[in-house]
Amino acid sequence: MTIERQHTGQRMSRIVKHNGTIYLCGQVCKDATQDITEQTVTMLEKVDELLQEAGSDREHLLSATIYLNTMADFAAMNAVWDAWVPEGHAPARACVEAAMARPELLVEISVVAAEI
C-alpha cells in the first residue's frame, strides 16, 4: 500500500491518496474580504479543483468537516452547501464553530472522498 502526497510543503500536503481514498487539507476562500456566502462559494470551488486533480468529484465525497468562525453564519453557509452537494450524494458531515488561522476567514472545510 502506497501513500501518494501532492503539493507537499513543510507542514502539510494539499492532497493525500491512500488505498482509493483521497484526503484534502483544509480549504478556505479565495478572498477573505468577502462575506460568508462568497467565501463558501470560492472555498467549494477550490475543493472541486483539488478533487478533480486527485481523480474524484463531489459525487464521491465520503465526509466533510466544516469550521465556521461563528454559528451565526450557519444558515448562509448551508444555503451554498445545499446547492453544491449533488442530490443523493450528501457525505457524512460535521460543522463546528472554531477560531480560524486569520480572523477575516469565516469558513474552512476538510473533506475525504473516494477515487473514481
C-alpha positions as a Markdown table, in Angstrom:
| # | Residue | x | y | z |
|---|---|---|---|---|
| 1 | Met | 0.0 | 0.0 | 0.0 |
| 2 | Thr | 1.5 | 3.3 | -1.1 |
| 3 | Ile | 0.7 | 6.8 | 0.1 |
| 4 | Glu | 0.7 | 9.4 | -2.6 |
| 5 | Arg | 1.2 | 13.1 | -1.5 |
| 6 | Gln | 0.7 | 16.0 | -3.8 |
| 7 | His | 1.6 | 19.7 | -3.3 |
| 8 | Thr | 3.6 | 18.8 | -0.2 |
| 9 | Gly | 5.1 | 21.5 | 1.9 |
| 10 | Gln | 6.8 | 21.5 | 5.3 |
| 11 | Arg | 3.5 | 21.4 | 7.3 |
| 12 | Met | 1.1 | 19.6 | 5.0 |
| 13 | Ser | 0.1 | 18.1 | 1.7 |
| 14 | Arg | -2.8 | 19.5 | -0.1 |
| 15 | Ile | -3.8 | 16.1 | -1.4 |
| 16 | Val | -3.1 | 12.7 | 0.2 |
| 17 | Lys | -4.2 | 9.5 | -1.6 |
| 18 | His | -4.2 | 6.0 | 0.1 |
| 19 | Asn | -6.0 | 2.8 | -0.8 |
| 20 | Gly | -8.6 | 4.5 | -3.0 |
| 21 | Thr | -9.3 | 7.3 | -0.5 |
| 22 | Ile | -8.5 | 11.0 | -1.1 |
| 23 | Tyr | -7.9 | 13.4 | 1.8 |
| 24 | Leu | -7.8 | 17.1 | 1.2 |
| 25 | Cys | -6.2 | 19.6 | 3.6 |
| 26 | Gly | -8.4 | 22.3 | 4.9 |
| 27 | Gln | -9.6 | 24.7 | 2.3 |
| 28 | Val | -10.5 | 28.3 | 2.8 |
| 29 | Cys | -11.9 | 31.0 | 0.4 |
| 30 | Lys | -10.0 | 32.8 | -2.4 |
| 31 | Asp | -10.8 | 36.3 | -1.0 |
| 32 | Ala | -11.2 | 36.7 | 2.8 |
| 33 | Thr | -12.6 | 40.2 | 2.4 |
| 34 | Gln | -15.9 | 38.7 | 1.1 |
| 35 | Asp | -19.0 | 37.7 | 3.1 |
| 36 | Ile | -19.8 | 34.2 | 4.2 |
| 37 | Thr | -21.7 | 33.4 | 1.0 |
| 38 | Glu | -18.9 | 34.3 | -1.3 |
| 39 | Gln | -16.3 | 32.7 | 1.0 |
| 40 | Thr | -18.2 | 29.5 | 0.9 |
| 41 | Val | -18.6 | 29.6 | -2.9 |
| 42 | Thr | -14.9 | 30.1 | -3.6 |
| 43 | Met | -13.9 | 27.6 | -0.9 |
| 44 | Leu | -16.0 | 24.9 | -2.5 |
| 45 | Glu | -14.6 | 25.8 | -6.0 |
| 46 | Lys | -11.2 | 25.0 | -4.6 |
| 47 | Val | -12.5 | 21.7 | -3.3 |
| 48 | Asp | -13.8 | 20.9 | -6.8 |
| 49 | Glu | -10.5 | 21.8 | -8.4 |
| 50 | Leu | -8.5 | 19.6 | -5.9 |
| 51 | Leu | -11.0 | 16.7 | -6.2 |
| 52 | Gln | -10.7 | 16.8 | -10.0 |
| 53 | Glu | -6.9 | 16.8 | -9.8 |
| 54 | Ala | -6.9 | 13.9 | -7.4 |
| 55 | Gly | -9.3 | 11.8 | -9.5 |
| 56 | Ser | -12.6 | 12.3 | -7.8 |
| 57 | Asp | -15.6 | 14.7 | -7.6 |
| 58 | Arg | -18.3 | 15.8 | -5.3 |
| 59 | Glu | -20.5 | 12.8 | -6.0 |
| 60 | His | -17.8 | 10.7 | -4.3 |
| 61 | Leu | -17.4 | 12.7 | -1.1 |
| 62 | Leu | -17.3 | 10.5 | 2.0 |
| 63 | Ser | -17.1 | 13.0 | 4.7 |
| 64 | Ala | -16.7 | 16.8 | 5.3 |
| 65 | Thr | -15.9 | 18.8 | 8.4 |
| 66 | Ile | -16.8 | 22.4 | 8.2 |
| 67 | Tyr | -15.4 | 25.0 | 10.5 |
| 68 | Leu | -17.3 | 28.3 | 11.0 |
| 69 | Asn | -15.9 | 31.4 | 12.6 |
| 70 | Thr | -19.4 | 31.9 | 14.1 |
| 71 | Met | -22.5 | 29.8 | 14.1 |
| 72 | Ala | -24.4 | 32.9 | 13.1 |
| 73 | Asp | -23.2 | 32.1 | 9.5 |
| 74 | Phe | -24.6 | 28.5 | 9.6 |
| 75 | Ala | -27.8 | 29.2 | 7.5 |
| 76 | Ala | -25.9 | 31.2 | 4.9 |
| 77 | Met | -23.2 | 28.6 | 4.6 |
| 78 | Asn | -25.8 | 25.8 | 4.3 |
| 79 | Ala | -27.6 | 27.6 | 1.5 |
| 80 | Val | -24.4 | 27.4 | -0.6 |
| 81 | Trp | -23.6 | 23.9 | 0.6 |
| 82 | Asp | -27.1 | 22.6 | -0.2 |
| 83 | Ala | -26.8 | 23.9 | -3.8 |
| 84 | Trp | -23.3 | 22.5 | -4.2 |
| 85 | Val | -23.9 | 18.9 | -3.0 |
| 86 | Pro | -25.5 | 16.7 | -5.6 |
| 87 | Glu | -28.8 | 15.3 | -4.6 |
| 88 | Gly | -28.5 | 11.9 | -3.1 |
| 89 | His | -24.7 | 12.3 | -2.6 |
| 90 | Ala | -24.5 | 14.0 | 0.8 |
| 91 | Pro | -21.4 | 13.0 | 2.7 |
| 92 | Ala | -21.2 | 12.3 | 6.4 |
| 93 | Arg | -20.7 | 15.8 | 7.8 |
| 94 | Ala | -19.8 | 17.8 | 10.9 |
| 95 | Cys | -20.0 | 21.5 | 11.4 |
| 96 | Val | -18.4 | 23.3 | 14.3 |
| 97 | Glu | -17.6 | 26.8 | 15.4 |
| 98 | Ala | -13.8 | 27.3 | 15.6 |
| 99 | Ala | -11.2 | 30.0 | 15.8 |
| 100 | Met | -9.7 | 30.5 | 12.4 |
| 101 | Ala | -6.0 | 30.9 | 11.5 |
| 102 | Arg | -6.8 | 34.5 | 10.4 |
| 103 | Pro | -9.8 | 36.5 | 11.9 |
| 104 | Glu | -11.1 | 37.5 | 8.4 |
| 105 | Leu | -11.7 | 33.9 | 7.5 |
| 106 | Leu | -15.3 | 32.9 | 8.1 |
| 107 | Val | -15.3 | 29.2 | 6.9 |
| 108 | Glu | -12.9 | 26.3 | 6.3 |
| 109 | Ile | -13.6 | 22.8 | 5.1 |
| 110 | Ser | -11.7 | 19.5 | 5.2 |
| 111 | Val | -13.0 | 16.6 | 3.0 |
| 112 | Val | -12.4 | 13.0 | 2.4 |
| 113 | Ala | -13.5 | 11.4 | -0.9 |
| 114 | Ala | -13.3 | 8.1 | -2.8 |
| 115 | Glu | -11.3 | 7.8 | -6.0 |
| 116 | Ile | -13.4 | 7.4 | -9.1 |
